[in-house]
Amino acid sequence: MGARHAANSPLGVGGPSGRSRFVRTLLGSITGPEQRFWLLVVTVGLIAGLGAVALLKVLHFTQQLFWRSTSEDFLAGVAAAPTWRRVLIPVLGGALVTMLTLLVGRPMRGHGTAGIIESIWVKSGRLSLPRALLRGLVSILAVALGAPLGREGALLSTGAASGSSLAQWLRLGPGQARLLVACGASAGMASAYNVPIGAALFGLEVLLGSFALELFGPIVVSCVVATMVSRGLIADHPSFVIPHYALLHPRELLLAVLLGAVLGVASAFYVRAINAMSDLLDRAAAWLAPFLPLLSMMVVGVTAVWLPQLLGNGYDAVNAALLGKLPLSLLLLLPLAKLALTSTCAGAGVPGGLFTPSLFYGGLLGGAFGMLSEQVLPGGAPSGAYTLLGMGAILAGTTHASVSAVLLIFELTGDYPLVLPLMLSAVVSAAVSRRLEPESLYTAVLNRRNVRVPATVPHWLRQEGARALLKPVRQRVPPSAPLQEVLASLLEQPLGEDLYVTDDEGRYRGALVLDQLKGHLPDHSQLHATIAADLMDARVRPITPGLSLGEVAARFTETSLERLPVVDGERRLLGTISKRDVLRQGTF
């Protein structure tokens, strides 16, 4: 009977021997580089999922051990702790970071995401797995002991480092190595927060800077695999549980746009505050630097005596704001206090993420906005709805990634009716923030280290055409200009620039190139009667401002000139464009 069942199976793998033969056949068929790479994508997802589960178990165990609470009731455990424990436990976290900093001989600062971006764009996907594991474990312990940072830093770093190690072990090319690093980081975020869609888009938009289809598949597969692992071993539920909200009235949509503008300014301030504190603490004396984590966590512990909501991830405070249970005074005070402690700890060298603190910062500011708008315009949506919008707006504003911000918040909360106003506030916030602070939360860190990441905007958006490189013409002559005036003007031109002939209405007639005049002057007896119209080269074809840089580059291949004239539709001379400026653009 078993034999018949195996024979009738579509795959012929009904019995144990049949299944083993199928597995051997499947593995034997994976011989090409592409097939092996997809197997690695799945493997990275598994490793990232298991690593995230392990680190979250450590987080929960440590919180239970020291605070006698779990992540679900962390604030209750902190509030029930006596004053001395609120101070001592964060100090222990700072002492742990300081001790390991002294043992390792190098600081553990940074929130991980900037390092991953640097690895992808600058280091061909190379990351140290032992360092990432040590730093991730220390980060989780510090957050569990009260550091006002996010747990996601550890999970992204370990997932990315596992992808990098596999790529180095199997000697993959730089392109596949970079993609595996992005897959591991995205899978770590997906498994930690149960957000496979948002994490995949975060990896594409923030880490890789592209939504290309060839990148989309591996990122999605790794995120799905990691999320399945975490759901099987932990739970399947949104990180924030909120009531059903809807913001569909035109007045509320306008308020969502206004909130986006306000939090765009707040996002730029957030990025600048984080970097300003890091710059300040970087100037500390060499002997003091290893002890900065201890000192910063001491400040955290003392502050927690009055504001216990600032310890750890801050989920409880955000959930209270989503439910409209926080007073306006705390909605205004806690975000600023959280930013101060977060920037201090991050700058001091306490490892951890900035993703979760930014949600705290934006969510509570959004709740304050909602409460104030309710006082001015009664009868609108509750403040909890604006808390959710604030989370998305601040995430979009600090990362300059509005698409992934919208989907991350949607998956974190599971509240679909707010997607439309969430999209509006996120897009406006990102635009305002980028206007005020061109660098995102991650690229600003790299710039401080003199690491320049290539622009990730699609090349067809970077091409503004010839108009973007247009330079004014220094001097021009009429067709009737005598030879003496022409030669004097040519000699006054800077090296590499030519002289152009235009009529009374400014229309281009031709170019005067000094090198081309040599040997082409008329007889000496005719020099007195020679004018610019006799010497100009009408074969120098002008270009128009609407041409793409690729078309302009092709035009330069047809001439030896360093510059070409640019004219409008009526052939009026607008300026020139140089070959060197075109080549500097690099991509056409």
C-alpha positions in Angstrom: 0.0 0.0 0.0 2.8 2.4 0.9 4.5 1.6 -2.4 1.3 2.3 -4.3 0.9 5.6 -2.4 4.4 6.6 -3.3 3.9 5.7 -7.0 0.7 7.7 -7.1 2.2 10.7 -5.5 2.7 13.6 -8.0 6.3 13.9 -7.0 6.9 10.2 -6.3 8.1 10.9 -2.8 5.4 9.2 -0.7 7.8 7.2 1.5 10.9 8.1 3.5 13.2 6.7 0.8 11.2 8.6 -1.9 11.5 11.8 0.0 15.2 11.4 0.5 15.7 10.7 -3.2 13.6 13.8 -4.0 15.8 16.0 -1.7 19.0 14.6 -3.3 17.6 15.2 -6.7 16.6 18.7 -5.8 20.0 19.6 -4.3 21.7 18.0 -7.2 19.8 20.1 -9.7 21.0 23.3 -7.9 24.2 23.6 -9.9 24.1 27.0 -11.5 25.2 30.2 -9.8 21.7 31.6 -9.9 20.1 28.6 -8.2 22.8 28.5 -5.6 22.2 32.2 -4.9 18.5 31.7 -4.3 19.3 28.9 -1.9 21.6 31.4 -0.1 18.7 33.9 0.0 16.5 31.4 1.8 19.4 30.5 4.1 20.0 34.1 5.1 16.3 34.5 5.9 16.4 31.4 8.1 19.5 32.6 9.9 18.2 36.1 10.4 14.9 34.8 11.7 16.5 32.4 14.1 19.0 35.1 15.2 16.2 37.6 15.8 14.2 35.1 17.9 17.3 34.3 20.0 18.1 37.9 20.6 14.5 38.7 21.5 14.5 35.8 24.0 17.6 37.3 25.6 15.8 40.7 25.7 12.7 39.2 27.4 14.7 37.1 29.8 16.9 40.1 30.9 13.8 42.3 31.4 12.2 39.6 33.5 15.3 39.1 35.5 16.1 42.7 36.3 12.7 44.4 36.0 10.4 41.5 36.9 8.4 42.3 33.8 8.1 41.3 30.1 8.0 43.5 27.0 4.2 43.6 27.2 4.2 45.1 30.7 7.7 46.6 30.9 6.6 50.1 32.0 4.5 48.5 34.8 7.6 46.7 36.1 9.7 49.8 35.9 7.0 51.9 37.7 6.8 49.3 40.5 10.5 49.2 41.0 11.9 51.3 43.9 13.9 54.4 43.1 17.3 52.8 43.7 16.6 50.0 41.1 15.5 52.6 38.5 18.9 54.2 38.8 21.1 51.1 39.4 19.9 48.9 36.6 20.6 51.4 33.8 24.0 52.1 35.4 24.7 48.4 35.2 23.9 48.5 31.5 26.4 51.4 31.1 29.0 49.6 33.1 28.6 46.5 30.8 29.2 48.6 27.7 32.1 50.4 29.2 33.7 47.1 30.4 33.4 45.5 26.9 34.6 48.6 25.2 37.8 48.5 27.4 38.2 44.7 26.7 37.7 45.0 22.9 39.7 48.1 22.6 37.3 50.0 20.4 33.9 51.7 20.9 30.7 49.9 20.1 28.8 53.0 19.2 26.5 53.3 16.2 23.0 52.2 15.4 24.0 49.6 12.8 22.0 50.8 9.8 24.6 53.3 8.7 27.3 50.7 8.9 25.2 48.3 6.7 24.7 51.1 4.1 28.4 51.7 4.1 29.1 48.0 3.7 26.8 47.7 0.7 27.9 50.9 -1.1 31.6 51.2 -0.1 32.9 47.9 1.2 31.5 45.4 -1.3 29.3 43.8 1.3 32.0 43.0 3.9 31.0 42.9 7.5 32.6 41.1 10.5 30.2 38.5 11.9 31.9 38.1 15.3 31.9 41.8 15.9 28.2 42.1 14.8 27.2 39.2 17.1 29.1 40.8 20.1 27.7 44.2 19.4 24.2 42.8 18.9 24.2 41.0 22.2 25.5 44.0 24.1 22.9 46.2 22.4 20.1 43.9 23.4 21.3 43.7 27.0 21.7 47.5 27.1 18.1 48.1 25.8 16.8 45.5 28.3 18.6 47.3 31.1 17.0 50.6 30.2 19.0 52.2 27.3 16.5 54.5 25.5 17.4 52.9 22.1 15.8 50.4 19.8 16.3 46.7 19.6 16.3 46.7 15.8 19.9 47.8 15.6 21.1 44.4 16.9 18.8 42.4 14.6 19.6 44.3 11.5 23.4 44.0 12.1 23.4 40.3 12.8 21.2 39.5 9.8 23.4 41.6 7.5 26.6 40.2 8.9 25.3 36.6 8.4 24.7 37.4 4.7 28.1 39.0 4.4 29.8 35.9 6.0 28.0 33.5 3.7 29.1 35.6 0.7 32.7 35.7 1.8 32.8 32.0 2.6 31.5 31.1 -0.8 33.5 33.8 -2.5 30.6 35.5 -4.2 31.0 38.5 -6.4 30.5 42.0 -4.9 27.0 42.4 -6.4 25.6 39.3 -4.9 27.4 40.0 -1.6 25.8 43.4 -1.4 22.4 41.9 -2.1 22.8 39.2 0.6 23.8 41.9 3.1 20.6 43.8 2.3 18.6 40.6 2.5 19.9 39.7 5.9 19.3 43.2 7.3 15.7 43.4 5.9 15.0 39.8 7.2 16.2 40.9 10.7 13.8 43.8 10.7 11.0 41.7 9.3 11.3 39.0 12.0 11.8 41.4 14.8 8.7 43.5 14.1 6.5 41.1 12.1 6.6 43.4 9.1 7.7 41.5 6.0 6.3 44.0 3.4 7.6 47.1 5.1 11.0 45.5 5.9 11.4 44.4 2.3 10.6 48.0 1.0 12.9 49.4 3.7 15.7 47.3 2.4 15.0 48.4 -1.2 14.4 52.1 -0.5 16.9 52.8 2.3 19.7 50.2 1.9 19.8 49.6 -1.8 18.2 52.8 -3.0 16.3 51.1 -5.8 13.0 49.3 -6.5 14.5 47.3 -9.4 12.7 43.9 -10.0 15.9 41.9 -9.9 16.5 43.2 -6.3 12.8 42.9 -5.2 12.6 39.1 -5.4 15.6 38.1 -3.1 14.6 40.8 -0.5 11.0 39.6 -0.4 12.0 35.9 -0.1 14.4 36.5 2.7 11.8 38.6 4.6 9.1 36.1 4.2 11.3 33.2 5.4 12.5 35.2 8.4 8.9 36.3 9.3 7.6 32.7 9.1 10.4 31.6 11.5 9.6 34.4 14.0 5.8 33.8 13.8 6.3 30.1 14.4 8.6 30.6 17.4 7.2 33.8 18.9 3.8 35.1 17.9 1.9 36.7 15.0 0.5 40.0 16.2 1.1 43.7 15.5 3.6 45.5 17.6 1.1 48.2 18.5 -2.6 47.4 19.1 -4.9 50.4 18.6 -8.6 51.1 18.2 -10.1 51.4 14.8 -9.4 55.0 13.5 -10.5 56.7 10.3 -9.4 60.1 8.9 -11.4 60.6 5.7 -13.0 64.1 6.3 -11.4 66.8 4.1 -10.6 68.8 7.2 -8.8 65.8 8.7 -6.8 65.2 5.5 -5.8 68.9 5.5 -4.7 68.4 9.2 -2.7 65.4 8.1 -0.8 67.5 5.5 -0.2 70.2 8.2 1.0 67.5 10.6 3.4 66.3 7.9 4.9 69.7 7.5 5.3 70.2 11.3 6.9 66.8 11.8 9.1 67.4 8.7 10.7 70.2 10.7 10.8 68.0 13.8 12.5 65.3 11.7 15.2 67.6 10.6 15.7 68.7 14.2 15.9 65.1 15.2 18.7 64.3 12.7 20.7 67.4 13.6 20.3 66.8 17.4 21.6 63.2 17.1 24.6 64.4 15.1 25.3 67.5 17.2 25.5 65.4 20.3 27.8 62.9 18.6 30.0 65.7 17.5 30.1 67.1 21.0 31.0 63.7 22.7 33.5 62.9 20.0 35.6 65.7 21.4 35.8 64.2 24.9 39.3 63.4 26.2 40.7 60.0 25.2 40.8 58.7 28.8 37.2 59.7 29.3 35.7 58.2 26.1 35.4 54.5 27.3 33.5 55.7 30.4 30.9 57.8 28.4 28.5 54.9 28.2 28.5 54.5 32.0 28.0 58.3 32.5 25.2 58.5 29.9 23.3 55.6 31.4 23.7 57.1 34.8 21.9 60.2 33.4 19.2 57.8 32.1 18.7 56.2 35.4 18.4 59.5 37.3 15.9 60.8 34.7 13.9 57.5 35.0 13.1 58.4 38.7 10.6 61.0 37.4 10.0 59.7 33.8 10.1 55.9 33.7 8.5 56.0 30.2 11.9 56.9 28.8 13.5 53.6 29.6 13.9 50.9 26.9 12.0 50.8 23.6 9.1 52.9 24.9 6.3 50.8 23.5 4.1 51.3 26.5 4.1 55.1 26.2 3.4 54.9 22.5 0.5 52.5 23.0 -0.9 54.8 25.7 -0.7 57.7 23.3 -2.4 55.6 20.6 -5.2 55.0 23.0 -5.4 58.7 24.0 -4.4 58.0 27.6 -1.5 60.5 27.9 -2.0 64.1 29.0 -0.9 66.9 26.8 2.0 67.8 29.2 3.6 64.4 28.8 2.9 64.3 25.0 5.1 67.5 24.8 7.7 66.6 27.4 8.5 63.0 26.7 9.5 63.3 23.0 12.0 66.0 23.8 13.4 64.1 26.8 13.6 60.9 24.8 15.5 62.7 22.0 17.9 64.2 24.6 18.6 60.8 26.2 18.7 58.9 22.9 21.2 61.3 21.4 23.3 61.2 24.5 23.5 57.4 24.7 24.1 57.0 21.0 26.8 59.6 21.0 28.4 58.2 24.1 28.8 54.8 22.5 25.9 52.7 23.8 24.9 50.5 20.8 21.3 50.4 19.8 18.8 51.4 17.1 17.3 54.8 16.4 14.3 53.4 14.5 12.1 52.8 17.6 13.1 56.0 19.5 12.1 57.9 16.4 8.6 56.3 16.5 8.3 57.3 20.1 9.4 60.9 19.3 7.0 61.2 16.3 4.1 59.3 17.8 3.9 61.5 20.9 4.4 64.7 19.0 1.6 63.5 16.6 -0.6 62.9 19.7 0.1 66.4 21.0 -0.9 67.8 17.6 -4.1 65.8 17.6 -5.0 67.0 21.1 -4.3 70.6 20.2 -6.3 70.4 17.0 -9.2 68.9 18.9 -9.2 71.9 21.2 -9.2 74.3 18.2 -11.5 72.3 16.0 -13.8 70.1 18.2 -15.5 67.1 16.8 -12.5 65.7 14.8 -10.6 62.4 15.1 -9.1 61.5 18.5 -5.5 62.3 19.3 -4.6 58.6 19.0 -5.2 58.7 15.2 -2.7 61.5 14.9 -0.2 59.5 17.0 -0.2 56.9 14.3 0.2 59.6 11.6 3.1 61.1 13.6 4.9 57.8 13.7 4.8 57.5 10.0 5.7 61.1 9.3 8.7 61.1 11.6 9.9 57.8 10.1 9.6 59.2 6.6 11.2 62.5 7.6 14.3 61.0 9.3 15.0 58.3 6.7 13.8 60.2 3.6 12.0 57.0 2.7 8.2 57.7 2.6 7.1 54.5 0.8 8.7 52.1 3.3 7.6 54.3 6.2 3.9 54.1 5.2 4.0 50.3 4.9 6.0 49.8 8.1 3.5 51.8 10.1 0.6 50.0 8.5 2.0 46.6 9.3 3.1 47.7 12.8 -0.4 48.8 13.6 -2.6 46.8 11.3 -4.9 49.8 10.8 -5.7 50.1 7.0 -8.3 53.0 7.1 -5.6 55.5 8.0 -3.4 54.7 5.0 -4.5 57.7 2.9 -3.8 60.4 5.5 -0.7 58.4 6.5 0.6 58.7 2.9 0.0 62.4 2.8 1.7 63.2 6.1 4.7 60.9 5.3 5.3 62.4 1.8 5.0 66.0 3.1 7.2 65.3 6.1 9.9 63.7 3.9 9.9 66.6 1.5 10.1 69.3 4.2 12.8 67.4 6.1 14.9 66.9 3.0 14.6 70.6 2.3 15.8 71.6 5.7 18.3 68.7 6.2 19.6 67.1 3.0 21.1 64.1 4.9 19.0 61.4 6.3 19.5 59.9 9.8 21.8 57.3 8.2 23.7 59.2 5.6 24.5 62.0 8.1 26.4 59.5 10.2 28.4 58.4 7.2 29.2 62.0 6.3 30.5 62.6 9.7 33.0 59.8 9.1 33.9 61.2 5.6 32.1 58.3 3.9 30.3 59.4 0.7 27.5 57.1 -0.5 26.7 57.5 -4.2 23.3 59.1 -4.9 20.6 56.5 -5.0 18.1 58.6 -7.0 17.3 56.9 -10.3 19.6 58.2 -13.0 16.8 59.4 -15.2 15.8 61.7 -12.4 19.3 63.0 -12.0 19.5 64.0 -15.6 18.2 67.5 -15.9 19.5 67.9 -19.4 21.9 70.5 -20.8 20.1 73.3 -19.0 21.5 72.0 -15.7 25.1 72.6 -16.8 24.6 75.8 -18.8 27.2 78.5 -18.3 26.9 82.1 -19.5 29.0 83.4 -22.5 31.7 85.8 -21.4 32.0 87.7 -24.7 30.5 87.7 -28.2 31.1 89.6 -31.4 28.9 90.7 -34.2 29.4 89.4 -37.8 30.8 92.7 -38.9 33.6 92.8 -36.2 37.0 93.5 -37.8 39.9 91.0 -37.6 41.8 93.1 -35.0 38.8 93.1 -32.6 38.3 89.4 -33.2 41.9 88.5 -32.4 41.9 90.7 -29.3 38.7 89.1 -28.0 40.0 85.6 -28.7 43.2 86.2 -26.8 41.2 87.5 -23.8 39.2 84.2 -23.7 40.1 81.7 -20.9 41.8 78.5 -21.9 39.4 76.1 -23.6 36.7 78.8 -24.4 35.8 80.0 -27.8 34.3 83.2 -29.2 30.8 83.2 -30.7 29.3 85.4 -33.4 25.8 86.6 -32.9 23.6 89.1 -34.8 21.9 92.2 -33.5 19.0 90.0 -32.0 21.5 87.7 -30.2 21.0 84.8 -32.7 23.9 82.4 -33.0 25.7 82.6 -36.4 28.9 80.6 -35.8 32.0 80.0 -33.6 35.5 81.5 -33.7 38.1 78.9 -32.6 41.6 80.2 -32.3 43.3 77.0 -33.3 41.2 76.7 -36.4 42.2 80.2 -37.5 45.9 79.2 -37.8 46.7 78.7 -41.4 43.3 79.8 -42.6 43.6 83.5 -42.6 43.3 85.3 -46.0 46.2 87.0 -47.8 48.0 89.8 -45.9 46.6 92.2 -48.5 43.1 91.3 -47.4 43.5 91.3 -43.6 42.3 94.9 -43.3 39.0 93.9 -44.9 38.5 90.7 -43.0 35.6 90.5 -40.6 34.2 87.9 -38.1 31.7 86.6 -40.7 34.6 85.6 -42.9 36.4 83.7 -40.1 33.6 82.0 -38.2 32.9 78.3 -38.4 29.2 77.8 -39.1 29.7 74.0 -39.0 29.9 74.1 -35.1 26.3 72.9 -34.4 24.7 74.3 -31.3 22.7 72.2 -28.8 19.4 73.0 -27.2 18.7 73.0 -23.4 16.2 70.1 -23.7 18.8 67.6 -24.8 19.6 64.9 -22.2 23.2 64.6 -21.0 23.5 61.4 -22.9 22.7 63.2 -26.2 25.1 66.0 -25.3 27.8 63.5 -24.6 27.2 61.9 -28.0 27.5 65.3 -29.6 30.9 65.9 -28.0 32.1 62.7 -29.7 31.6 64.4 -33.0 33.9 67.4 -32.3 37.3 68.2 -30.7 36.0 71.3 -29.0 35.9 71.6 -25.3 32.7 73.6 -25.3 29.5 73.8 -27.4 27.1 76.7 -27.7 23.5 76.3 -26.4 20.7 78.1 -28.2 16.9 78.3 -27.8 14.2 77.6 -30.3 14.9 80.8 -32.2 18.7 80.2 -32.2 19.4 82.9 -29.6 22.6 82.1 -27.8 21.9 81.2 -24.2 25.4 80.0 -23.1 27.8 77.1 -23.4 28.2 73.6 -21.9 31.6 72.0 -21.4 32.7 68.5 -22.0 34.3 68.3 -18.5 31.0 69.1 -16.8 29.2 66.5 -18.8 31.8 63.8 -17.9 31.5 64.7 -14.3 27.9 63.5 -14.2 29.2 60.0 -14.8 25.8 58.3 -15.7 23.8 59.0 -18.7 
